[in-house]
Amino acid sequence: MYKDKLIRQLFQRIEELTSRLEQAEREIVSLRQENAELKARLNSNSHNSSKPPSSDGYRKKPVFSKPGKGKQGGQPRHKGRTLEQTVNPDKTVICKPYSCSCGHTFTGVETVVSEKRQVFDLPEPRLEVTEYLIYKSECPVCGLLHRGAPPRGVNAPVQYGDKVKAFVTLLNLQYKLPFKKIRLLFGDLFGYPINESSVYSASM
């Protein structure tokens, strides 16, 4: 029951995110169109439109042209965000000097931490494989055979889970990726080139 609840929550969350993404895409398209129209109005003059020369005024340079000289990068008083070290890294790699050029070998007492450097990177994606061992028992009294029941949805010796199905369905329906590209992407990410028929079945 707990797993079913998590699955329902996952699909509900996917639907909510999909709805937000669709709304954001519509707003982006609308804003781009509005921005293009405003730029066209501001940049229109007697050379690229039907306006008379008198409407150009004293403006000689395009509105959006930037001066030739200027400091690139962050400007003064601009508040930026930089990557900061975390106090709880996921893993730590020890980089110790082991010996001196004179032949002396350092001990743990002689070495101290002089500097910390942290690298923020994506973890290697992998599929988590869950195995269900289904037991059976024979009643010593009546001889009736009983068999353990796997969770609902576990119907085959090998199959993809609900999270995989939700992921490939999102790639296909929301991001409009064809089955072949989903298969290639899935293989590159997780090492398992999912069958196109599996993607089709998941999205039905």
N, C-alpha and C positions, 0 to 999 in steps of 0.2 A: 504494500500500500504506500509506503514511504517513497519507494522508487517511482511508482506511478505518479505520485504527487509532484516529485521533482521533474519528471518528464513533462507533465502538464504545465508546470511553471516555466520550463524552458521554452515550450512552444508558445506560451502566452507572451513571454518576453521577446521572442523572435517576432511575433506579430506586432507588438508595440514598437519595436525598433524599426521594423519594415514600414509601418505607418508613418513614423517620424521621418524616416529617410525619404519616403515619397513626397511628404509635405515640404521637406527642405529642398529637394530637387526642383519642385514646382516653383518655390520662392526664388531659387537661384536663377532659373530660366527667366522669370519675370524681371528680376533685378538686372540681369544682363541686358535684356531688351531695353529696359528703361535707361540704363547707363549708356548704351549705344546711341539711343535717340538724343540724350542730352549732349553727348560728345559731338554728334553730327550737327546739332544746333549751334553749339559754341564755336565750332571750327568752320562753320559755313561763312563764306565771304563772296565777293563779286567774282572771284576766279573759279570757284567750284559750285556756284549756285546761281540762281536768277536774281540775286540781290544787286542793287546798283552800287557802283564804286563809292558813292558818298556814304554808304552804310558801313564801310570798313573802318572809318574813323582814323585814329592815329596808330592803331595796332598794326605792327609789321610782322611780328613773330606769331606762330601758332600758340594757342592757349596752353597746350600741354608740353611745349618745348621746355627743356631744362637748360639752364645756363651752362656754358662750357666749363667754367671753373666752379669747383665746389668739393667739399670734403665728403668722401664716400663712407659708407658704413653707418654705425650708430651716431646720431647727432647729440650735441650737448643737451643735458637734462632729460635725455630719453631714458626711461626706466625699462630695462630689458630683463629677460629671464635667462639665467645660466644654469647649467647642470651642476648640482651639488652632490657631494658624497653622502652616502647613507650610512647610518650607524649599524645596520643589520644587513651586510652583504649575504648573498645566497651561498657563495663559496669563497674560500680564501686560498690563494696560492702563495706558498712560502718561497721567497727568493733570498737565500743566504749565501754569503761567501764561505767557501769550505776550507780554503787554505791560503796562506801567504806565499809570496814569491820566494821567501827565505826558507820555505819548507814546513813552517808551523801549521798545524791543523787546528782550526777554531773549534771551540766547544760551545755548548748552549749558553753557558754562563757569560761568555765573552761577546755574544751577539745581542744587539738590541734593535728594536724597530726604529728606523730613521725617517721613513717616509711611507705614506700610503697612496697608492694610485688605484683608481677604480674604473672599470670599463663596463658601460651599460650596453648590453647586446640582447638580441632575441634568443630565447632558449631553443634548442633543437626540437622541432615538433615530432611527436611519435604517437602511435596508437597504443592505447592501454588495452591489453587483452585480459578479459575476465573468463575464467574457466568454471563451469558448473559441473560438479561431480554428482551424478544422479545415482543414488543408492537404491537397492531393492532388498526386501526382507521377506522371508517365508515364516508364517506363523507356525510355531512348533505345536500348537494345539490342534488347529483345524487344517493346516497346510495351505491356507490362502496366501497368495503372493501379493505383496504390497510394493509399490514403486514410488520413490520421491518425485515430487512435481517441481519442475523448473519454474522460474518466474514467468509471468505472462509476457509473451513476445519472443521468448527464446525457443524457437521452433526448429532449428536446424543444427547439425553438428558444427558448422562454421557460418557465421553471418556478421553483418555490420550492425552496430548499435544505433539507437535512436538519435544520438548526438551527431553521428556521421551522416545519417539520413537528413537531419535538419540542416546540416552544413551544406551538403551538395544541393539540396532543394533551394536554399538561399542563393547559392551561386547560379543556379539555373533560372529561377523565376525572378529574382530581384536584380541580379547583376547580368542577366541575359547571356551567360556563358553557354556555348553549345556543349553537348555531352562529351565530345572528343577532347575539348580543352579542359573540361572538368577532370576527365580521366588522367590527362597528362599532368595537370596541376596537383592532383591528389597523389599521384605517383612520385612527383618531385618532392612534395612536402613530407609525406609519410612513408614512402617506400612501397606502397601498395597501389598499383594502378587499378582503381575501381572500375568494374565493368560498366559500360554505358547502359546496359539493361538495368543494372542496379540503380543507377541515377534516375532512369526513367520511372522505375517502380516506386522509388522514394518520393518522387514529385507528383505521383498520382493521388 
